[in-house]
Amino acid sequence: MNDNEKVAALQEQLLQDVNAAALPLAVKAMALENLLLRVRLAMDAAKAPAEEPAAAQEGAAHDA
């Protein structure tokens, strides 16, 4: 299964799960927005260690 197929399968499964939930549409929308926020935070956290050395060097330059 290639990446496009994996993405399509994930989207289909998410849609099925959201549709199966016995909740108002507004609550489903809020849950999906919260999930997207959590994914973005995880992506930012994964990106942060790669950016830390530059920030540490800038801090050291300001301290000198």
MOPAC internal coordinates of N, CA, C and O (Angstrom, degrees):
PM7 1SCF
backbone

  N    0.0000 0     0.00 0     0.00 0    0    0    0
  C    1.4534 1     0.00 0     0.00 0    1    0    0
  C    1.5250 1   108.44 1     0.00 0    2    1    0
  O    1.2310 1   120.78 1   -55.70 1    3    2    1
  N    1.3362 1   116.12 1   124.30 1    3    2    1
  C    1.4645 1   119.11 1   179.95 1    5    3    2
  C    1.5328 1   110.11 1   -83.51 1    6    5    3
  O    1.2310 1   120.59 1    -4.24 1    7    6    5
  N    1.3193 1   116.48 1   175.76 1    7    6    5
  C    1.4726 1   120.86 1  -175.76 1    9    7    6
  C    1.5277 1   111.91 1   -61.85 1   10    9    7
  O    1.2310 1   120.01 1   140.07 1   11   10    9
  N    1.3246 1   117.59 1   -39.93 1   11   10    9
  C    1.4687 1   120.22 1   179.73 1   13   11   10
  C    1.5214 1   110.93 1   -62.22 1   14   13   11
  O    1.2310 1   120.44 1   139.69 1   15   14   13
  N    1.3004 1   116.76 1   -40.31 1   15   14   13
  C    1.4639 1   120.99 1   178.39 1   17   15   14
  C    1.5311 1   111.01 1   -67.34 1   18   17   15
  O    1.2310 1   120.74 1   141.41 1   19   18   17
  N    1.3371 1   116.19 1   -38.59 1   19   18   17
  C    1.4657 1   120.17 1   178.02 1   21   19   18
  C    1.5266 1   110.89 1   -64.47 1   22   21   19
  O    1.2310 1   120.39 1   138.12 1   23   22   21
  N    1.3316 1   116.86 1   -41.88 1   23   22   21
  C    1.4659 1   121.21 1   178.92 1   25   23   22
  C    1.5212 1   109.65 1   -64.26 1   26   25   23
  O    1.2310 1   120.11 1   134.94 1   27   26   25
  N    1.3229 1   117.40 1   -45.06 1   27   26   25
  C    1.4652 1   121.16 1   179.49 1   29   27   26
  C    1.5266 1   110.85 1   -61.61 1   30   29   27
  O    1.2310 1   120.25 1   138.53 1   31   30   29
  N    1.3258 1   117.12 1   -41.47 1   31   30   29
  C    1.4671 1   120.99 1   179.32 1   33   31   30
  C    1.5283 1   110.63 1   -66.16 1   34   33   31
  O    1.2310 1   120.22 1   139.04 1   35   34   33
  N    1.3260 1   117.19 1   -40.96 1   35   34   33
  C    1.4656 1   121.09 1   177.75 1   37   35   34
  C    1.5234 1   110.49 1   -62.32 1   38   37   35
  O    1.2310 1   120.48 1   133.10 1   39   38   37
  N    1.3315 1   116.68 1   -46.90 1   39   38   37
  C    1.4562 1   120.30 1   179.46 1   41   39   38
  C    1.5237 1   111.19 1   -60.65 1   42   41   39
  O    1.2310 1   120.29 1   136.31 1   43   42   41
  N    1.3145 1   117.05 1   -43.69 1   43   42   41
  C    1.4574 1   120.95 1  -179.80 1   45   43   42
  C    1.5297 1   110.82 1   -63.44 1   46   45   43
  O    1.2310 1   120.36 1   137.03 1   47   46   45
  N    1.3291 1   116.91 1   -42.97 1   47   46   45
  C    1.4633 1   120.38 1   179.62 1   49   47   46
  C    1.5257 1   111.04 1   -65.44 1   50   49   47
  O    1.2310 1   120.30 1   137.64 1   51   50   49
  N    1.3284 1   117.03 1   -42.36 1   51   50   49
  C    1.4658 1   120.52 1   177.40 1   53   51   50
  C    1.5235 1   111.03 1   -61.04 1   54   53   51
  O    1.2310 1   120.45 1   136.16 1   55   54   53
  N    1.3177 1   116.74 1   -43.84 1   55   54   53
  C    1.4590 1   120.84 1   179.44 1   57   55   54
  C    1.5230 1   111.14 1   -62.26 1   58   57   55
  O    1.2310 1   120.26 1   136.04 1   59   58   57
  N    1.3137 1   117.11 1   -43.96 1   59   58   57
  C    1.4623 1   120.64 1   177.83 1   61   59   58
  C    1.5266 1   111.37 1   -61.72 1   62   61   59
  O    1.2310 1   120.87 1   135.41 1   63   62   61
  N    1.3336 1   115.94 1   -44.59 1   63   62   61
  C    1.4672 1   120.08 1  -179.02 1   65   63   62
  C    1.5224 1   111.76 1   -65.39 1   66   65   63
  O    1.2310 1   120.27 1   138.08 1   67   66   65
  N    1.3287 1   117.10 1   -41.92 1   67   66   65
  C    1.4610 1   120.50 1   179.01 1   69   67   66
  C    1.5247 1   110.22 1   -65.78 1   70   69   67
  O    1.2310 1   120.49 1   136.23 1   71   70   69
  N    1.3108 1   116.67 1   -43.77 1   71   70   69
  C    1.4665 1   120.01 1   179.71 1   73   71   70
  C    1.5277 1   111.67 1   -65.39 1   74   73   71
  O    1.2310 1   119.92 1   149.11 1   75   74   73
  N    1.3221 1   117.75 1   -30.89 1   75   74   73
  C    1.4628 1   121.55 1  -178.73 1   77   75   74
  C    1.5279 1   112.35 1   -75.67 1   78   77   75
  O    1.2310 1   120.15 1   158.21 1   79   78   77
  N    1.3177 1   117.33 1   -21.79 1   79   78   77
  C    1.4653 1   120.91 1  -179.33 1   81   79   78
  C    1.5180 1   110.04 1   -69.48 1   82   81   79
  O    1.2310 1   120.91 1   -48.49 1   83   82   81
  N    1.3200 1   115.87 1   131.51 1   83   82   81
  C    1.4627 1   121.60 1   179.92 1   85   83   82
  C    1.5234 1   109.40 1   -87.53 1   86   85   83
  O    1.2310 1   121.19 1  -111.26 1   87   86   85
  N    1.3197 1   115.33 1    68.74 1   87   86   85
  C    1.4618 1   121.77 1  -178.90 1   89   87   86
  C    1.5298 1   108.99 1  -133.89 1   90   89   87
  O    1.2310 1   120.34 1   -23.98 1   91   90   89
  N    1.3279 1   116.95 1   156.02 1   91   90   89
  C    1.4701 1   118.85 1   175.24 1   93   91   90
  C    1.5312 1   110.55 1   -62.50 1   94   93   91
  O    1.2310 1   120.87 1   -27.22 1   95   94   93
  N    1.3243 1   115.94 1   152.78 1   95   94   93
  C    1.4685 1   120.54 1  -178.48 1   97   95   94
  C    1.5223 1   112.40 1   -57.84 1   98   97   95
  O    1.2310 1   120.26 1   142.06 1   99   98   97
  N    1.3280 1   117.12 1   -37.94 1   99   98   97
  C    1.4659 1   120.02 1   179.87 1  101   99   98
  C    1.5299 1   110.88 1   -62.77 1  102  101   99
  O    1.2310 1   120.00 1   141.87 1  103  102  101
  N    1.3141 1   117.61 1   -38.13 1  103  102  101
  C    1.4667 1   121.38 1   178.62 1  105  103  102
  C    1.5227 1   109.80 1   -68.75 1  106  105  103
  O    1.2310 1   120.41 1   139.22 1  107  106  105
  N    1.3112 1   116.82 1   -40.78 1  107  106  105
  C    1.4671 1   120.67 1   176.81 1  109  107  106
  C    1.5288 1   109.75 1   -60.60 1  110  109  107
  O    1.2310 1   120.54 1   137.01 1  111  110  109
  N    1.3287 1   116.58 1   -42.99 1  111  110  109
  C    1.4649 1   120.75 1   179.81 1  113  111  110
  C    1.5230 1   110.78 1   -62.92 1  114  113  111
  O    1.2310 1   120.45 1   137.39 1  115  114  113
  N    1.3371 1   116.74 1   -42.61 1  115  114  113
  C    1.4686 1   119.81 1   179.09 1  117  115  114
  C    1.5252 1   111.01 1   -64.83 1  118  117  115
  O    1.2310 1   120.32 1   141.56 1  119  118  117
  N    1.3165 1   116.99 1   -38.44 1  119  118  117
  C    1.4610 1   120.53 1   178.78 1  121  119  118
  C    1.5254 1   110.51 1   -64.28 1  122  121  119
  O    1.2310 1   120.48 1   138.26 1  123  122  121
  N    1.3231 1   116.69 1   -41.74 1  123  122  121
  C    1.4664 1   120.10 1   179.07 1  125  123  122
  C    1.5276 1   111.40 1   -67.25 1  126  125  123
  O    1.2310 1   120.18 1   140.68 1  127  126  125
  N    1.3447 1   117.26 1   -39.32 1  127  126  125
  C    1.4605 1   120.35 1   177.06 1  129  127  126
  C    1.5255 1   110.57 1   -63.69 1  130  129  127
  O    1.2310 1   120.36 1   139.66 1  131  130  129
  N    1.3268 1   116.91 1   -40.34 1  131  130  129
  C    1.4596 1   121.10 1   178.22 1  133  131  130
  C    1.5230 1   110.68 1   -64.32 1  134  133  131
  O    1.2310 1   120.56 1   138.92 1  135  134  133
  N    1.3176 1   116.54 1   -41.08 1  135  134  133
  C    1.4587 1   120.53 1   178.23 1  137  135  134
  C    1.5231 1   110.80 1   -62.72 1  138  137  135
  O    1.2310 1   120.49 1   136.14 1  139  138  137
  N    1.3209 1   116.67 1   -43.86 1  139  138  137
  C    1.4631 1   120.49 1   178.87 1  141  139  138
  C    1.5274 1   110.76 1   -62.46 1  142  141  139
  O    1.2310 1   120.31 1   139.85 1  143  142  141
  N    1.3217 1   117.00 1   -40.15 1  143  142  141
  C    1.4620 1   120.78 1   176.90 1  145  143  142
  C    1.5266 1   110.75 1   -60.81 1  146  145  143
  O    1.2310 1   120.52 1   136.32 1  147  146  145
  N    1.3365 1   116.62 1   -43.68 1  147  146  145
  C    1.4735 1   120.46 1   179.55 1  149  147  146
  C    1.5280 1   111.34 1   -63.51 1  150  149  147
  O    1.2310 1   120.39 1   142.28 1  151  150  149
  N    1.3223 1   116.87 1   -37.72 1  151  150  149
  C    1.4642 1   120.43 1   178.13 1  153  151  150
  C    1.5319 1   109.72 1   -66.26 1  154  153  151
  O    1.2310 1   120.68 1   136.55 1  155  154  153
  N    1.3295 1   116.31 1   -43.45 1  155  154  153
  C    1.4716 1   119.79 1   179.68 1  157  155  154
  C    1.5257 1   111.14 1   -64.01 1  158  157  155
  O    1.2310 1   120.10 1   140.12 1  159  158  157
  N    1.3279 1   117.42 1   -39.88 1  159  158  157
  C    1.4631 1   120.30 1   177.40 1  161  159  158
  C    1.5219 1   111.03 1   -63.44 1  162  161  159
  O    1.2310 1   120.34 1   139.63 1  163  162  161
  N    1.3145 1   116.95 1   -40.37 1  163  162  161
  C    1.4634 1   120.62 1   177.91 1  165  163  162
  C    1.5252 1   110.57 1   -64.75 1  166  165  163
  O    1.2310 1   120.56 1   140.75 1  167  166  165
  N    1.3274 1   116.53 1   -39.25 1  167  166  165
  C    1.4677 1   119.97 1   177.97 1  169  167  166
  C    1.5239 1   110.47 1   -64.98 1  170  169  167
  O    1.2310 1   120.30 1   137.54 1  171  170  169
  N    1.3457 1   117.04 1   -42.46 1  171  170  169
  C    1.4634 1   120.97 1   178.26 1  173  171  170
  C    1.5254 1   111.03 1   -63.49 1  174  173  171
  O    1.2310 1   120.41 1   139.54 1  175  174  173
  N    1.3267 1   116.83 1   -40.46 1  175  174  173
  C    1.4610 1   120.46 1   179.41 1  177  175  174
  C    1.5225 1   110.96 1   -65.76 1  178  177  175
  O    1.2310 1   120.32 1   143.83 1  179  178  177
  N    1.3187 1   117.00 1   -36.17 1  179  178  177
  C    1.4629 1   120.37 1   178.76 1  181  179  178
  C    1.5199 1   110.69 1   -70.58 1  182  181  179
  O    1.2310 1   120.47 1   149.98 1  183  182  181
  N    1.3224 1   116.71 1   -30.02 1  183  182  181
  C    1.4530 1   121.58 1  -179.50 1  185  183  182
  C    1.5237 1   111.71 1   -80.32 1  186  185  183
  O    1.2310 1   119.97 1   150.13 1  187  186  185
  N    1.3207 1   117.67 1   -29.87 1  187  186  185
  C    1.4597 1   122.82 1  -173.81 1  189  187  186
  C    1.5295 1   114.06 1   -58.56 1  190  189  187
  O    1.2310 1   117.99 1   134.94 1  191  190  189
  N    1.3357 1   121.44 1   -45.06 1  191  190  189
  C    1.4644 1   119.29 1  -179.75 1  193  191  190
  C    1.5270 1   113.38 1   -59.73 1  194  193  191
  O    1.2310 1   120.15 1   149.04 1  195  194  193
  N    1.3093 1   117.31 1   -30.96 1  195  194  193
  C    1.4596 1   120.14 1   178.42 1  197  195  194
  C    1.5189 1   110.84 1   -69.72 1  198  197  195
  O    1.2310 1   119.87 1   152.82 1  199  198  197
  N    1.3227 1   117.85 1   -27.18 1  199  198  197
  C    1.4591 1   122.28 1  -178.80 1  201  199  198
  C    1.5221 1   112.51 1   -91.36 1  202  201  199
  O    1.2310 1   119.58 1   165.09 1  203  202  201
  N    1.3339 1   118.41 1   -14.91 1  203  202  201
  C    1.4603 1   122.04 1  -175.25 1  205  203  202
  C    1.5269 1   114.41 1   -59.94 1  206  205  203
  O    1.2310 1   118.21 1   135.43 1  207  206  205
  N    1.3257 1   121.01 1   -44.57 1  207  206  205
  C    1.4661 1   118.87 1  -177.55 1  209  207  206
  C    1.5219 1   112.91 1   -56.85 1  210  209  207
  O    1.2310 1   119.56 1   140.87 1  211  210  209
  N    1.3126 1   118.45 1   -39.13 1  211  210  209
  C    1.4596 1   120.77 1   179.09 1  213  211  210
  C    1.5209 1   110.21 1   -66.01 1  214  213  211
  O    1.2310 1   120.25 1   138.39 1  215  214  213
  N    1.3147 1   117.13 1   -41.61 1  215  214  213
  C    1.4595 1   121.06 1   179.14 1  217  215  214
  C    1.5227 1   110.64 1   -65.17 1  218  217  215
  O    1.2310 1   120.16 1   141.70 1  219  218  217
  N    1.3122 1   117.31 1   -38.30 1  219  218  217
  C    1.4609 1   121.41 1   179.39 1  221  219  218
  C    1.5246 1   110.12 1   -66.32 1  222  221  219
  O    1.2310 1   120.01 1   140.81 1  223  222  221
  N    1.3158 1   117.59 1   -39.19 1  223  222  221
  C    1.4613 1   121.01 1   178.51 1  225  223  222
  C    1.5220 1   110.33 1   -66.25 1  226  225  223
  O    1.2310 1   120.01 1   139.68 1  227  226  225
  N    1.3224 1   117.59 1   -40.32 1  227  226  225
  C    1.4655 1   120.88 1   178.23 1  229  227  226
  C    1.5180 1   110.35 1   -63.75 1  230  229  227
  O    1.2310 1   119.93 1   139.58 1  231  230  229
  N    1.3173 1   117.75 1   -40.42 1  231  230  229
  C    1.4519 1   121.74 1   178.56 1  233  231  230
  C    1.5142 1   111.21 1   -64.02 1  234  233  231
  O    1.2310 1   120.51 1   139.40 1  235  234  233
  N    1.3126 1   116.63 1   -40.60 1  235  234  233
  C    1.4659 1   121.19 1   179.71 1  237  235  234
  C    1.5278 1   110.19 1   -66.33 1  238  237  235
  O    1.2310 1   120.39 1   143.37 1  239  238  237
  N    1.3237 1   116.86 1   -36.63 1  239  238  237
  C    1.4638 1   120.31 1   179.70 1  241  239  238
  C    1.5255 1   110.19 1   -67.49 1  242  241  239
  O    1.2310 1   119.97 1   143.25 1  243  242  241
  N    1.3123 1   117.67 1   -36.75 1  243  242  241
  C    1.4530 1   120.69 1   179.14 1  245  243  242
  C    1.5207 1   111.76 1   -72.30 1  246  245  243
  O    1.2310 1   120.05 1   150.53 1  247  246  245
  N    1.3319 1   117.51 1   -29.47 1  247  246  245
  C    1.4623 1   121.38 1  -178.72 1  249  247  246
  C    1.5317 1   111.84 1   -75.35 1  250  249  247
  O    1.2310 1   120.52 1   156.33 1  251  250  249
  N    1.3071 1   116.61 1   -23.67 1  251  250  249
  C    1.4770 1   120.40 1  -174.58 1  253  251  250
  C    1.4998 1   113.52 1   -77.00 1  254  253  251
  O    1.2310 1   120.10 1   180.00 1  255  254  253

